[in-house]
Amino acid sequence: MSKNVLIMAGDGIGPEIMSQAEQILHFLNQDEGLGLEFDHAAVGGAAIDSDGVPLTDAALDQARAADAILFGAIGGPKWESLEMAIRPEKGLLRLRSELQLFGNLRPALLYPQLASASSLKAEKVSGLDILIVRELTGGIYFGQPRGVRMLENGERQGYNTYVYSESEIRRIGRVAFEAAMKRNKKLCSVDKANVLEVTELWREIITDLSQEYPQVELSHMYVDNAAMQLIREPKQFDVMVTGNMFGDILSDAAAMLTGSIGMLPSASLDQNNKGMYEPCHGSAPDIAGQGIANPLAMILSAAMMLRYSLGFGATAERIEQAVSRVLDQGYRTADIHTEGTNKVGTEEMGNAVLTALKSTH
């Protein structure tokens, strides 16, 4: 039975890195007879330009009908002057909310070939393999009420609401514990329970849930300390679980430990493992159209999609091994380039991965 993949390239470098992932998917689809069918839809600034909104109802319906979504990047200076309600990022938030993609998996894996590209000493990051599980559809990004209001003294005040229900915490906690069970049975829950009541509840629920997973070693850490520890001794962590805002920040910090955020994929899953897959990086408008962006996070996001939502784990591993071989061969885009390696552009890197794939069956 065929499976449908919705391609949403988005803005900035999104289209150019997506084209590299697409050519790899099309090759594998034919080479392995995967039975994948591909549709396309605009999102973000591209959708604003064509349809006046960051996500049309028709595109949302396409996303609902798809078995998986491959997403590029979103936003840019061109649309920053628009009202908050219709900015490009609202399209992405609507997709996450409407599709209930609550479980965000963000691996921070250091390829051994890139140890020298990390901002930390090689001995600090060599062998790094962290999985950050971020709650994606709740917390302060979605909480109500929110807005900007005028006070009696004539001063404007901005406000947002940080809120989590017990069921939301249990749901993401279960994802994290299950992930820990498949790895090294070690989980660190990150909160700010000494200041925020909502994360005091978070800690209580995660602790209660741990009784169902006695094999998992659970620890708790305040978010400010977690940020420090990620830089001081990152390999102490295996799986981390946290809320939406903290996860947003910590996963980007962890990404830089690996040498470049341009190397890191992510998955956003619902309860049935239907998901949206996207690089951890943004739209990088400063380099868009120059053909120098790193496509590997996009390509590795496609691999995650094959593994988690489409059930082609061996094919996903084939992509990951091809990426590793290309790095062994010394190919590097500008963000991971070091002395003695071969600096290449977006298309050259994508073609190198495709060539590596064609050499294996």
C-alpha positions as CSV (number, residue, x, y, z in Angstrom):
1,M,0.0,0.0,0.0
2,S,1.4,3.4,-1.0
3,K,2.2,6.1,1.6
4,N,1.8,9.8,1.1
5,V,4.5,12.3,2.0
6,L,3.6,16.0,2.0
7,I,6.6,18.3,1.1
8,M,6.5,21.8,2.6
9,A,9.7,23.5,1.7
10,G,8.8,26.9,3.2
11,D,11.1,29.9,3.2
12,G,14.7,31.0,3.1
13,I,17.0,28.1,2.5
14,G,14.1,25.7,2.8
15,P,13.6,25.1,-0.9
16,E,17.2,24.6,-1.7
17,I,17.9,22.1,1.1
18,M,14.6,20.4,0.5
19,S,15.5,19.7,-3.2
20,Q,18.5,17.7,-2.0
21,A,16.3,15.6,0.4
22,E,13.7,15.1,-2.3
23,Q,16.2,13.7,-4.9
24,I,17.4,11.2,-2.3
25,L,13.8,10.1,-1.4
26,H,12.9,9.7,-5.1
27,F,16.0,7.6,-5.7
28,L,15.3,5.4,-2.7
29,N,11.6,5.1,-3.6
30,Q,12.6,3.7,-6.9
31,D,15.6,1.7,-5.8
32,E,13.8,0.0,-2.9
33,G,10.2,0.1,-4.2
34,L,9.0,2.0,-1.1
35,G,5.7,3.0,-2.7
36,L,5.9,6.6,-1.6
37,E,3.7,9.3,-3.2
38,F,4.6,13.0,-2.9
39,D,2.5,16.1,-2.7
40,H,3.6,19.7,-2.1
41,A,2.1,22.7,-0.2
42,A,3.1,26.2,0.6
43,V,3.6,27.3,4.2
44,G,4.9,30.4,6.0
45,G,6.1,33.4,4.0
46,A,5.7,31.5,0.8
47,A,2.0,30.9,1.6
48,I,1.5,34.5,2.6
49,D,2.9,35.6,-0.8
50,S,0.7,33.3,-2.7
51,D,-2.5,33.1,-0.6
52,G,-2.3,35.9,2.0
53,V,-2.1,33.5,5.0
54,P,0.8,31.5,6.5
55,L,-1.2,28.2,6.1
56,T,-4.3,27.7,4.1
57,D,-7.1,25.4,5.1
58,A,-6.5,23.3,2.0
59,A,-2.8,22.9,2.9
60,L,-3.9,21.9,6.5
61,D,-6.2,19.3,4.9
62,Q,-3.3,17.9,2.9
63,A,-1.2,17.7,6.0
64,R,-4.0,15.8,7.8
65,A,-4.3,13.3,5.0
66,A,-0.6,12.7,4.6
67,D,1.2,9.8,6.3
68,A,4.1,12.1,7.1
69,I,5.2,15.7,6.5
70,L,8.7,16.8,5.5
71,F,9.2,20.5,6.4
72,G,12.0,22.8,5.4
73,A,12.2,26.2,7.2
74,I,10.0,29.2,7.8
75,G,10.1,33.0,8.2
76,G,12.4,35.8,7.3
77,P,12.8,39.6,7.4
78,K,10.5,40.1,4.5
79,W,7.5,39.3,6.7
80,E,8.6,40.7,10.1
81,S,6.5,43.8,9.8
82,L,3.2,41.9,9.5
83,E,0.8,41.6,12.4
84,M,1.8,38.8,14.8
85,A,-1.4,36.8,13.9
86,I,-0.4,36.4,10.3
87,R,3.4,36.0,10.5
88,P,5.0,33.0,8.8
89,E,5.7,31.2,12.1
90,K,1.9,31.0,12.8
91,G,1.7,28.5,10.0
92,L,4.1,26.2,11.7
93,L,2.4,26.6,15.1
94,R,-1.0,25.9,13.5
95,L,0.3,22.7,12.0
96,R,1.7,21.5,15.3
97,S,-1.5,22.4,17.2
98,E,-4.1,21.1,14.7
99,L,-2.2,17.8,14.1
100,Q,-1.5,17.4,17.8
101,L,2.2,17.0,17.2
102,F,3.1,17.2,20.9
103,G,6.3,15.1,21.0
104,N,9.4,16.8,19.6
105,L,12.5,14.5,19.4
106,R,15.7,16.5,18.9
107,P,18.8,14.3,18.8
108,A,22.2,16.0,19.4
109,L,24.6,13.4,17.9
110,L,28.2,14.3,17.2
111,Y,29.6,12.6,14.1
112,P,33.2,11.6,15.0
113,Q,34.4,13.3,11.8
114,L,33.2,16.7,13.2
115,A,34.7,16.6,16.7
116,S,37.1,19.4,15.7
117,A,34.1,21.6,14.4
118,S,32.5,21.8,17.9
119,S,33.0,24.9,19.9
120,L,34.0,22.7,22.8
121,K,37.2,20.7,23.2
122,A,37.1,17.4,21.4
123,E,37.4,15.4,24.6
124,K,34.3,17.1,26.0
125,V,32.1,16.2,23.0
126,S,33.6,13.1,21.5
127,G,30.9,10.4,21.5
128,L,28.1,12.8,22.3
129,D,24.7,11.3,21.8
130,I,21.8,13.2,23.5
131,L,18.1,13.0,22.8
132,I,16.0,16.0,23.9
133,V,12.3,15.3,24.2
134,R,10.5,18.7,24.0
135,E,6.7,19.1,24.6
136,L,5.6,21.0,21.5
137,T,1.9,22.0,21.7
138,G,1.5,23.5,25.2
139,G,3.3,25.8,27.6
140,I,3.9,29.5,27.2
141,Y,3.8,29.4,23.4
142,F,0.2,28.4,23.3
143,G,-1.1,29.5,26.7
144,Q,-4.1,31.9,27.0
145,P,-4.6,34.7,27.8
146,R,-1.8,36.4,25.9
147,G,-1.3,39.8,24.2
148,V,-0.4,43.4,24.7
149,R,-2.6,45.6,26.8
150,M,-2.7,49.3,27.9
151,L,-2.5,49.9,31.6
152,E,-4.3,52.7,33.5
153,N,-1.1,54.8,33.6
154,G,-0.9,54.6,29.8
155,E,2.0,52.2,29.7
156,R,1.8,49.1,27.4
157,Q,2.3,45.7,29.0
158,G,2.9,42.4,27.2
159,Y,1.8,39.2,28.8
160,N,1.8,35.4,28.1
161,T,0.5,32.5,30.1
162,Y,2.6,29.4,31.0
163,V,0.2,26.5,31.5
164,Y,0.4,22.7,31.4
165,S,-2.3,20.2,32.3
166,E,-1.5,16.9,34.1
167,S,-2.5,14.9,30.9
168,E,-0.1,17.0,28.8
169,I,2.8,16.3,31.2
170,R,2.0,12.6,31.4
171,R,1.8,12.3,27.6
172,I,5.2,13.8,26.9
173,G,6.7,12.1,30.0
174,R,5.7,8.7,28.6
175,V,7.4,9.5,25.3
176,A,10.6,10.4,27.1
177,F,10.5,7.3,29.4
178,E,9.9,5.0,26.4
179,A,12.8,6.6,24.5
180,A,15.0,6.1,27.6
181,M,14.0,2.5,27.7
182,K,15.3,2.1,24.1
183,R,18.6,3.8,24.9
184,N,20.6,3.8,28.1
185,K,17.7,3.9,30.6
186,K,18.7,7.3,31.9
187,L,16.3,10.4,31.9
188,C,16.8,13.9,33.1
189,S,13.7,16.1,33.5
190,V,14.3,19.8,33.3
191,D,12.1,22.4,35.0
192,K,12.1,25.5,37.1
193,A,10.2,24.0,40.1
194,N,11.8,26.4,42.6
195,V,10.1,29.4,41.0
196,L,7.2,28.3,38.7
197,E,4.2,26.4,40.0
198,V,3.5,24.9,36.6
199,T,6.9,23.2,36.6
200,E,6.5,22.2,40.2
201,L,3.5,20.2,38.9
202,W,5.7,19.0,36.0
203,R,8.2,17.6,38.4
204,E,5.5,15.9,40.5
205,I,3.9,14.2,37.5
206,I,7.2,13.0,36.0
207,T,8.2,11.6,39.4
208,D,4.9,9.8,39.7
209,L,5.2,8.5,36.1
210,S,8.6,7.1,36.9
211,Q,7.0,4.3,39.0
212,E,5.9,2.7,35.8
213,Y,9.5,2.6,34.5
214,P,11.6,1.3,37.5
215,Q,14.5,0.5,35.1
216,V,14.9,4.1,34.1
217,E,17.2,6.2,36.3
218,L,15.3,9.5,36.7
219,S,16.9,12.8,37.7
220,H,15.7,16.4,37.9
221,M,17.5,19.6,37.1
222,Y,16.6,23.3,37.0
223,V,16.8,24.7,33.5
224,D,19.5,27.3,34.3
225,N,21.7,24.5,35.7
226,A,20.9,22.3,32.8
227,A,22.1,25.0,30.4
228,M,25.3,25.3,32.3
229,Q,25.8,21.5,32.5
230,L,25.3,21.1,28.8
231,I,28.3,23.2,28.2
232,R,30.4,22.0,31.2
233,E,29.9,18.2,30.9
234,P,27.4,17.4,28.1
235,K,28.0,13.6,28.1
236,Q,26.4,13.3,31.5
237,F,23.1,13.4,29.7
238,D,21.3,10.7,27.6
239,V,17.6,11.6,27.3
240,M,16.3,15.0,28.5
241,V,12.6,15.9,28.8
242,T,11.2,19.4,29.2
243,G,8.5,21.9,28.3
244,N,8.1,23.9,25.1
245,M,10.1,27.0,25.9
246,F,12.9,25.4,27.8
247,G,13.2,22.7,25.1
248,D,13.4,25.3,22.4
249,I,16.4,26.9,24.0
250,L,18.3,23.8,25.3
251,S,18.0,21.9,22.0
252,D,19.6,24.8,20.2
253,A,22.4,25.0,22.7
254,A,22.9,21.2,22.5
255,A,23.0,21.5,18.7
256,M,26.1,23.7,18.7
257,L,27.9,21.0,20.7
258,T,27.8,18.9,17.6
259,G,29.7,21.4,15.4
260,S,26.7,22.9,13.6
261,I,23.0,23.2,13.9
262,G,23.1,22.4,10.2
263,M,23.7,18.7,11.1
264,L,20.6,18.1,13.3
265,P,17.2,16.7,12.3
266,S,14.1,16.6,14.4
267,A,10.7,14.8,14.6
268,S,7.4,16.1,15.9
269,L,5.0,13.2,16.5
270,D,1.4,12.6,17.5
271,Q,0.2,9.7,19.6
272,N,0.2,7.4,16.6
273,N,3.7,8.3,15.4
274,K,2.5,10.3,12.5
275,G,4.9,13.2,12.3
276,M,6.4,16.3,10.8
277,Y,10.1,16.2,10.2
278,E,12.3,19.3,9.9
279,P,15.9,20.5,10.5
280,C,16.5,22.1,13.9
281,H,17.9,25.2,12.1
282,G,15.9,28.1,10.8
283,S,15.4,29.7,7.4
284,A,18.9,31.4,7.4
285,P,17.7,34.3,5.1
286,D,21.2,35.8,5.1
287,I,22.5,32.9,3.0
288,A,19.3,31.9,1.1
289,G,19.8,31.5,-2.6
290,Q,23.6,31.4,-2.4
291,G,23.8,27.6,-2.6
292,I,26.0,27.3,0.5
293,A,23.5,26.0,3.1
294,N,24.2,22.6,4.7
295,P,21.5,20.1,3.5
296,L,22.5,17.3,5.9
297,A,20.0,18.1,8.6
298,M,17.2,18.1,6.0
299,I,18.4,14.8,4.6
300,L,18.7,13.3,8.1
301,S,15.2,14.6,8.8
302,A,14.0,12.5,5.8
303,A,15.8,9.5,7.4
304,M,13.9,10.1,10.7
305,M,10.7,10.3,8.7
306,L,11.4,6.9,7.1
307,R,12.1,5.4,10.5
308,Y,9.4,6.7,12.8
309,S,6.4,7.4,10.6
310,L,6.8,5.2,7.5
311,G,8.3,2.1,8.9
312,F,11.5,1.9,6.8
313,G,14.1,1.7,9.4
314,A,16.7,-0.1,7.3
315,T,16.3,2.6,4.6
316,A,16.8,5.3,7.2
317,E,20.0,3.6,8.4
318,R,21.2,3.5,4.7
319,I,20.9,7.3,4.5
320,E,22.7,7.8,7.8
321,Q,25.5,5.6,6.8
322,A,25.8,7.5,3.5
323,V,26.1,10.8,5.3
324,S,28.8,9.3,7.5
325,R,30.7,8.1,4.4
326,V,30.5,11.5,2.8
327,L,32.0,13.1,6.0
328,D,34.7,10.4,5.9
329,Q,35.5,11.6,2.4
330,G,36.1,15.1,3.7
331,Y,33.1,16.9,2.2
332,R,32.1,19.9,4.3
333,T,29.7,22.8,3.8
334,A,30.9,26.2,5.1
335,D,29.3,25.7,8.6
336,I,31.4,22.6,9.3
337,H,34.4,23.3,7.2
338,T,37.8,23.0,8.8
339,E,41.4,23.2,7.5
340,G,42.2,20.2,5.3
341,T,38.6,19.3,4.3
342,N,36.8,19.9,1.0
343,K,34.5,22.9,1.1
344,V,31.4,22.3,-1.0
345,G,28.0,23.9,-1.6
346,T,24.4,22.7,-1.0
347,E,24.0,20.8,-4.3
348,E,27.5,19.3,-4.2
349,M,26.9,17.9,-0.7
350,G,23.5,16.5,-1.7
351,N,24.9,14.9,-4.8
352,A,27.7,13.4,-2.7
353,V,25.2,11.7,-0.4
354,L,23.2,10.5,-3.4
355,T,26.4,9.0,-4.9
356,A,27.2,7.3,-1.7
357,L,23.7,5.8,-1.6
358,K,24.0,4.6,-5.2
359,S,27.1,2.6,-4.3
360,T,25.1,0.5,-1.7
361,H,22.1,-1.7,-2.1
